[in-house]
Amino acid sequence: MRIDVVTIFPEYLAPLRAALLGKAIEREKISVGVHDLRDWTHDVHRAVDDSPYGGGPGMVMKPDVWGEALDEVCGSGPQPPRLIVPTPAGRPFTQRTAVRWSAEPWLVFACGRYEGIDQRVVDEAASRMPVEEVSIGDYVLVGGEVATLTMVEAVARLLPGVLGNPASAEQDSFSDGLLEGPSYTRPEVWRERPVPDVLRSGNHAAIARWRRDRALDRTYRRRPDLLERLPAEALDKKDRAR
Ligand code: ADE
């Protein structure tokens, strides 16, 4: 998968080359390009924003600079990419979004400041390529950079050969619509707290049932909204008995 990011803070994207993502780049599972939006300015001040039409606080990012940047970055492949615009005003980014994007050959992230990019940039791009405005949560960041890091990590770990153990992606919270329950490792007793007996029983059916129950309990307490959205067939008889 190819990933390009356009931003006024290229240094903010340095973690893309660290840890898991760095390994994925080394192994050629993903290739990453980070581009400084100011490279497409033409004035001495290298201005990327201007005051909003209609008044109000904050600044809006200029369409001419973004237009040239996206023409060049998105026009550099045989097929146009999927263009992602992180914004608190976007549709929610979820695990489902990450799974869907992980099948794409090429993603381009356009990081704007939170007041936004002139809407015509997004509308015009959408006439030439798939475009999604997405939010990573109901809070406001300074710009799209950290949201991009979050989304790239969520997508990259789903790509074949990126995670050491592919089964860990399959057991994720959300992959069955529930939160994951608690995990334990050695020692058997730590600060007078024993590991639950069932996990040391060797009874695989009992362990699976216990894990399922802990996932249901946790989801019920922490994210009742997820249980409400679960399709009826996702719960078996024993689940419902709880
Ligand atoms: N930019 C600022 N806040 C954001 C958010 N919550 N999600 C995505 N992009 C953003």
Residues whose N, C-alpha, C, O or C-beta is under 5 A from the ligand:
A	BS01	ADE	P86 T87 P88 Y114 V134 S135 I136 G137 Y139 V140 L141 V142 G143 G144 A147
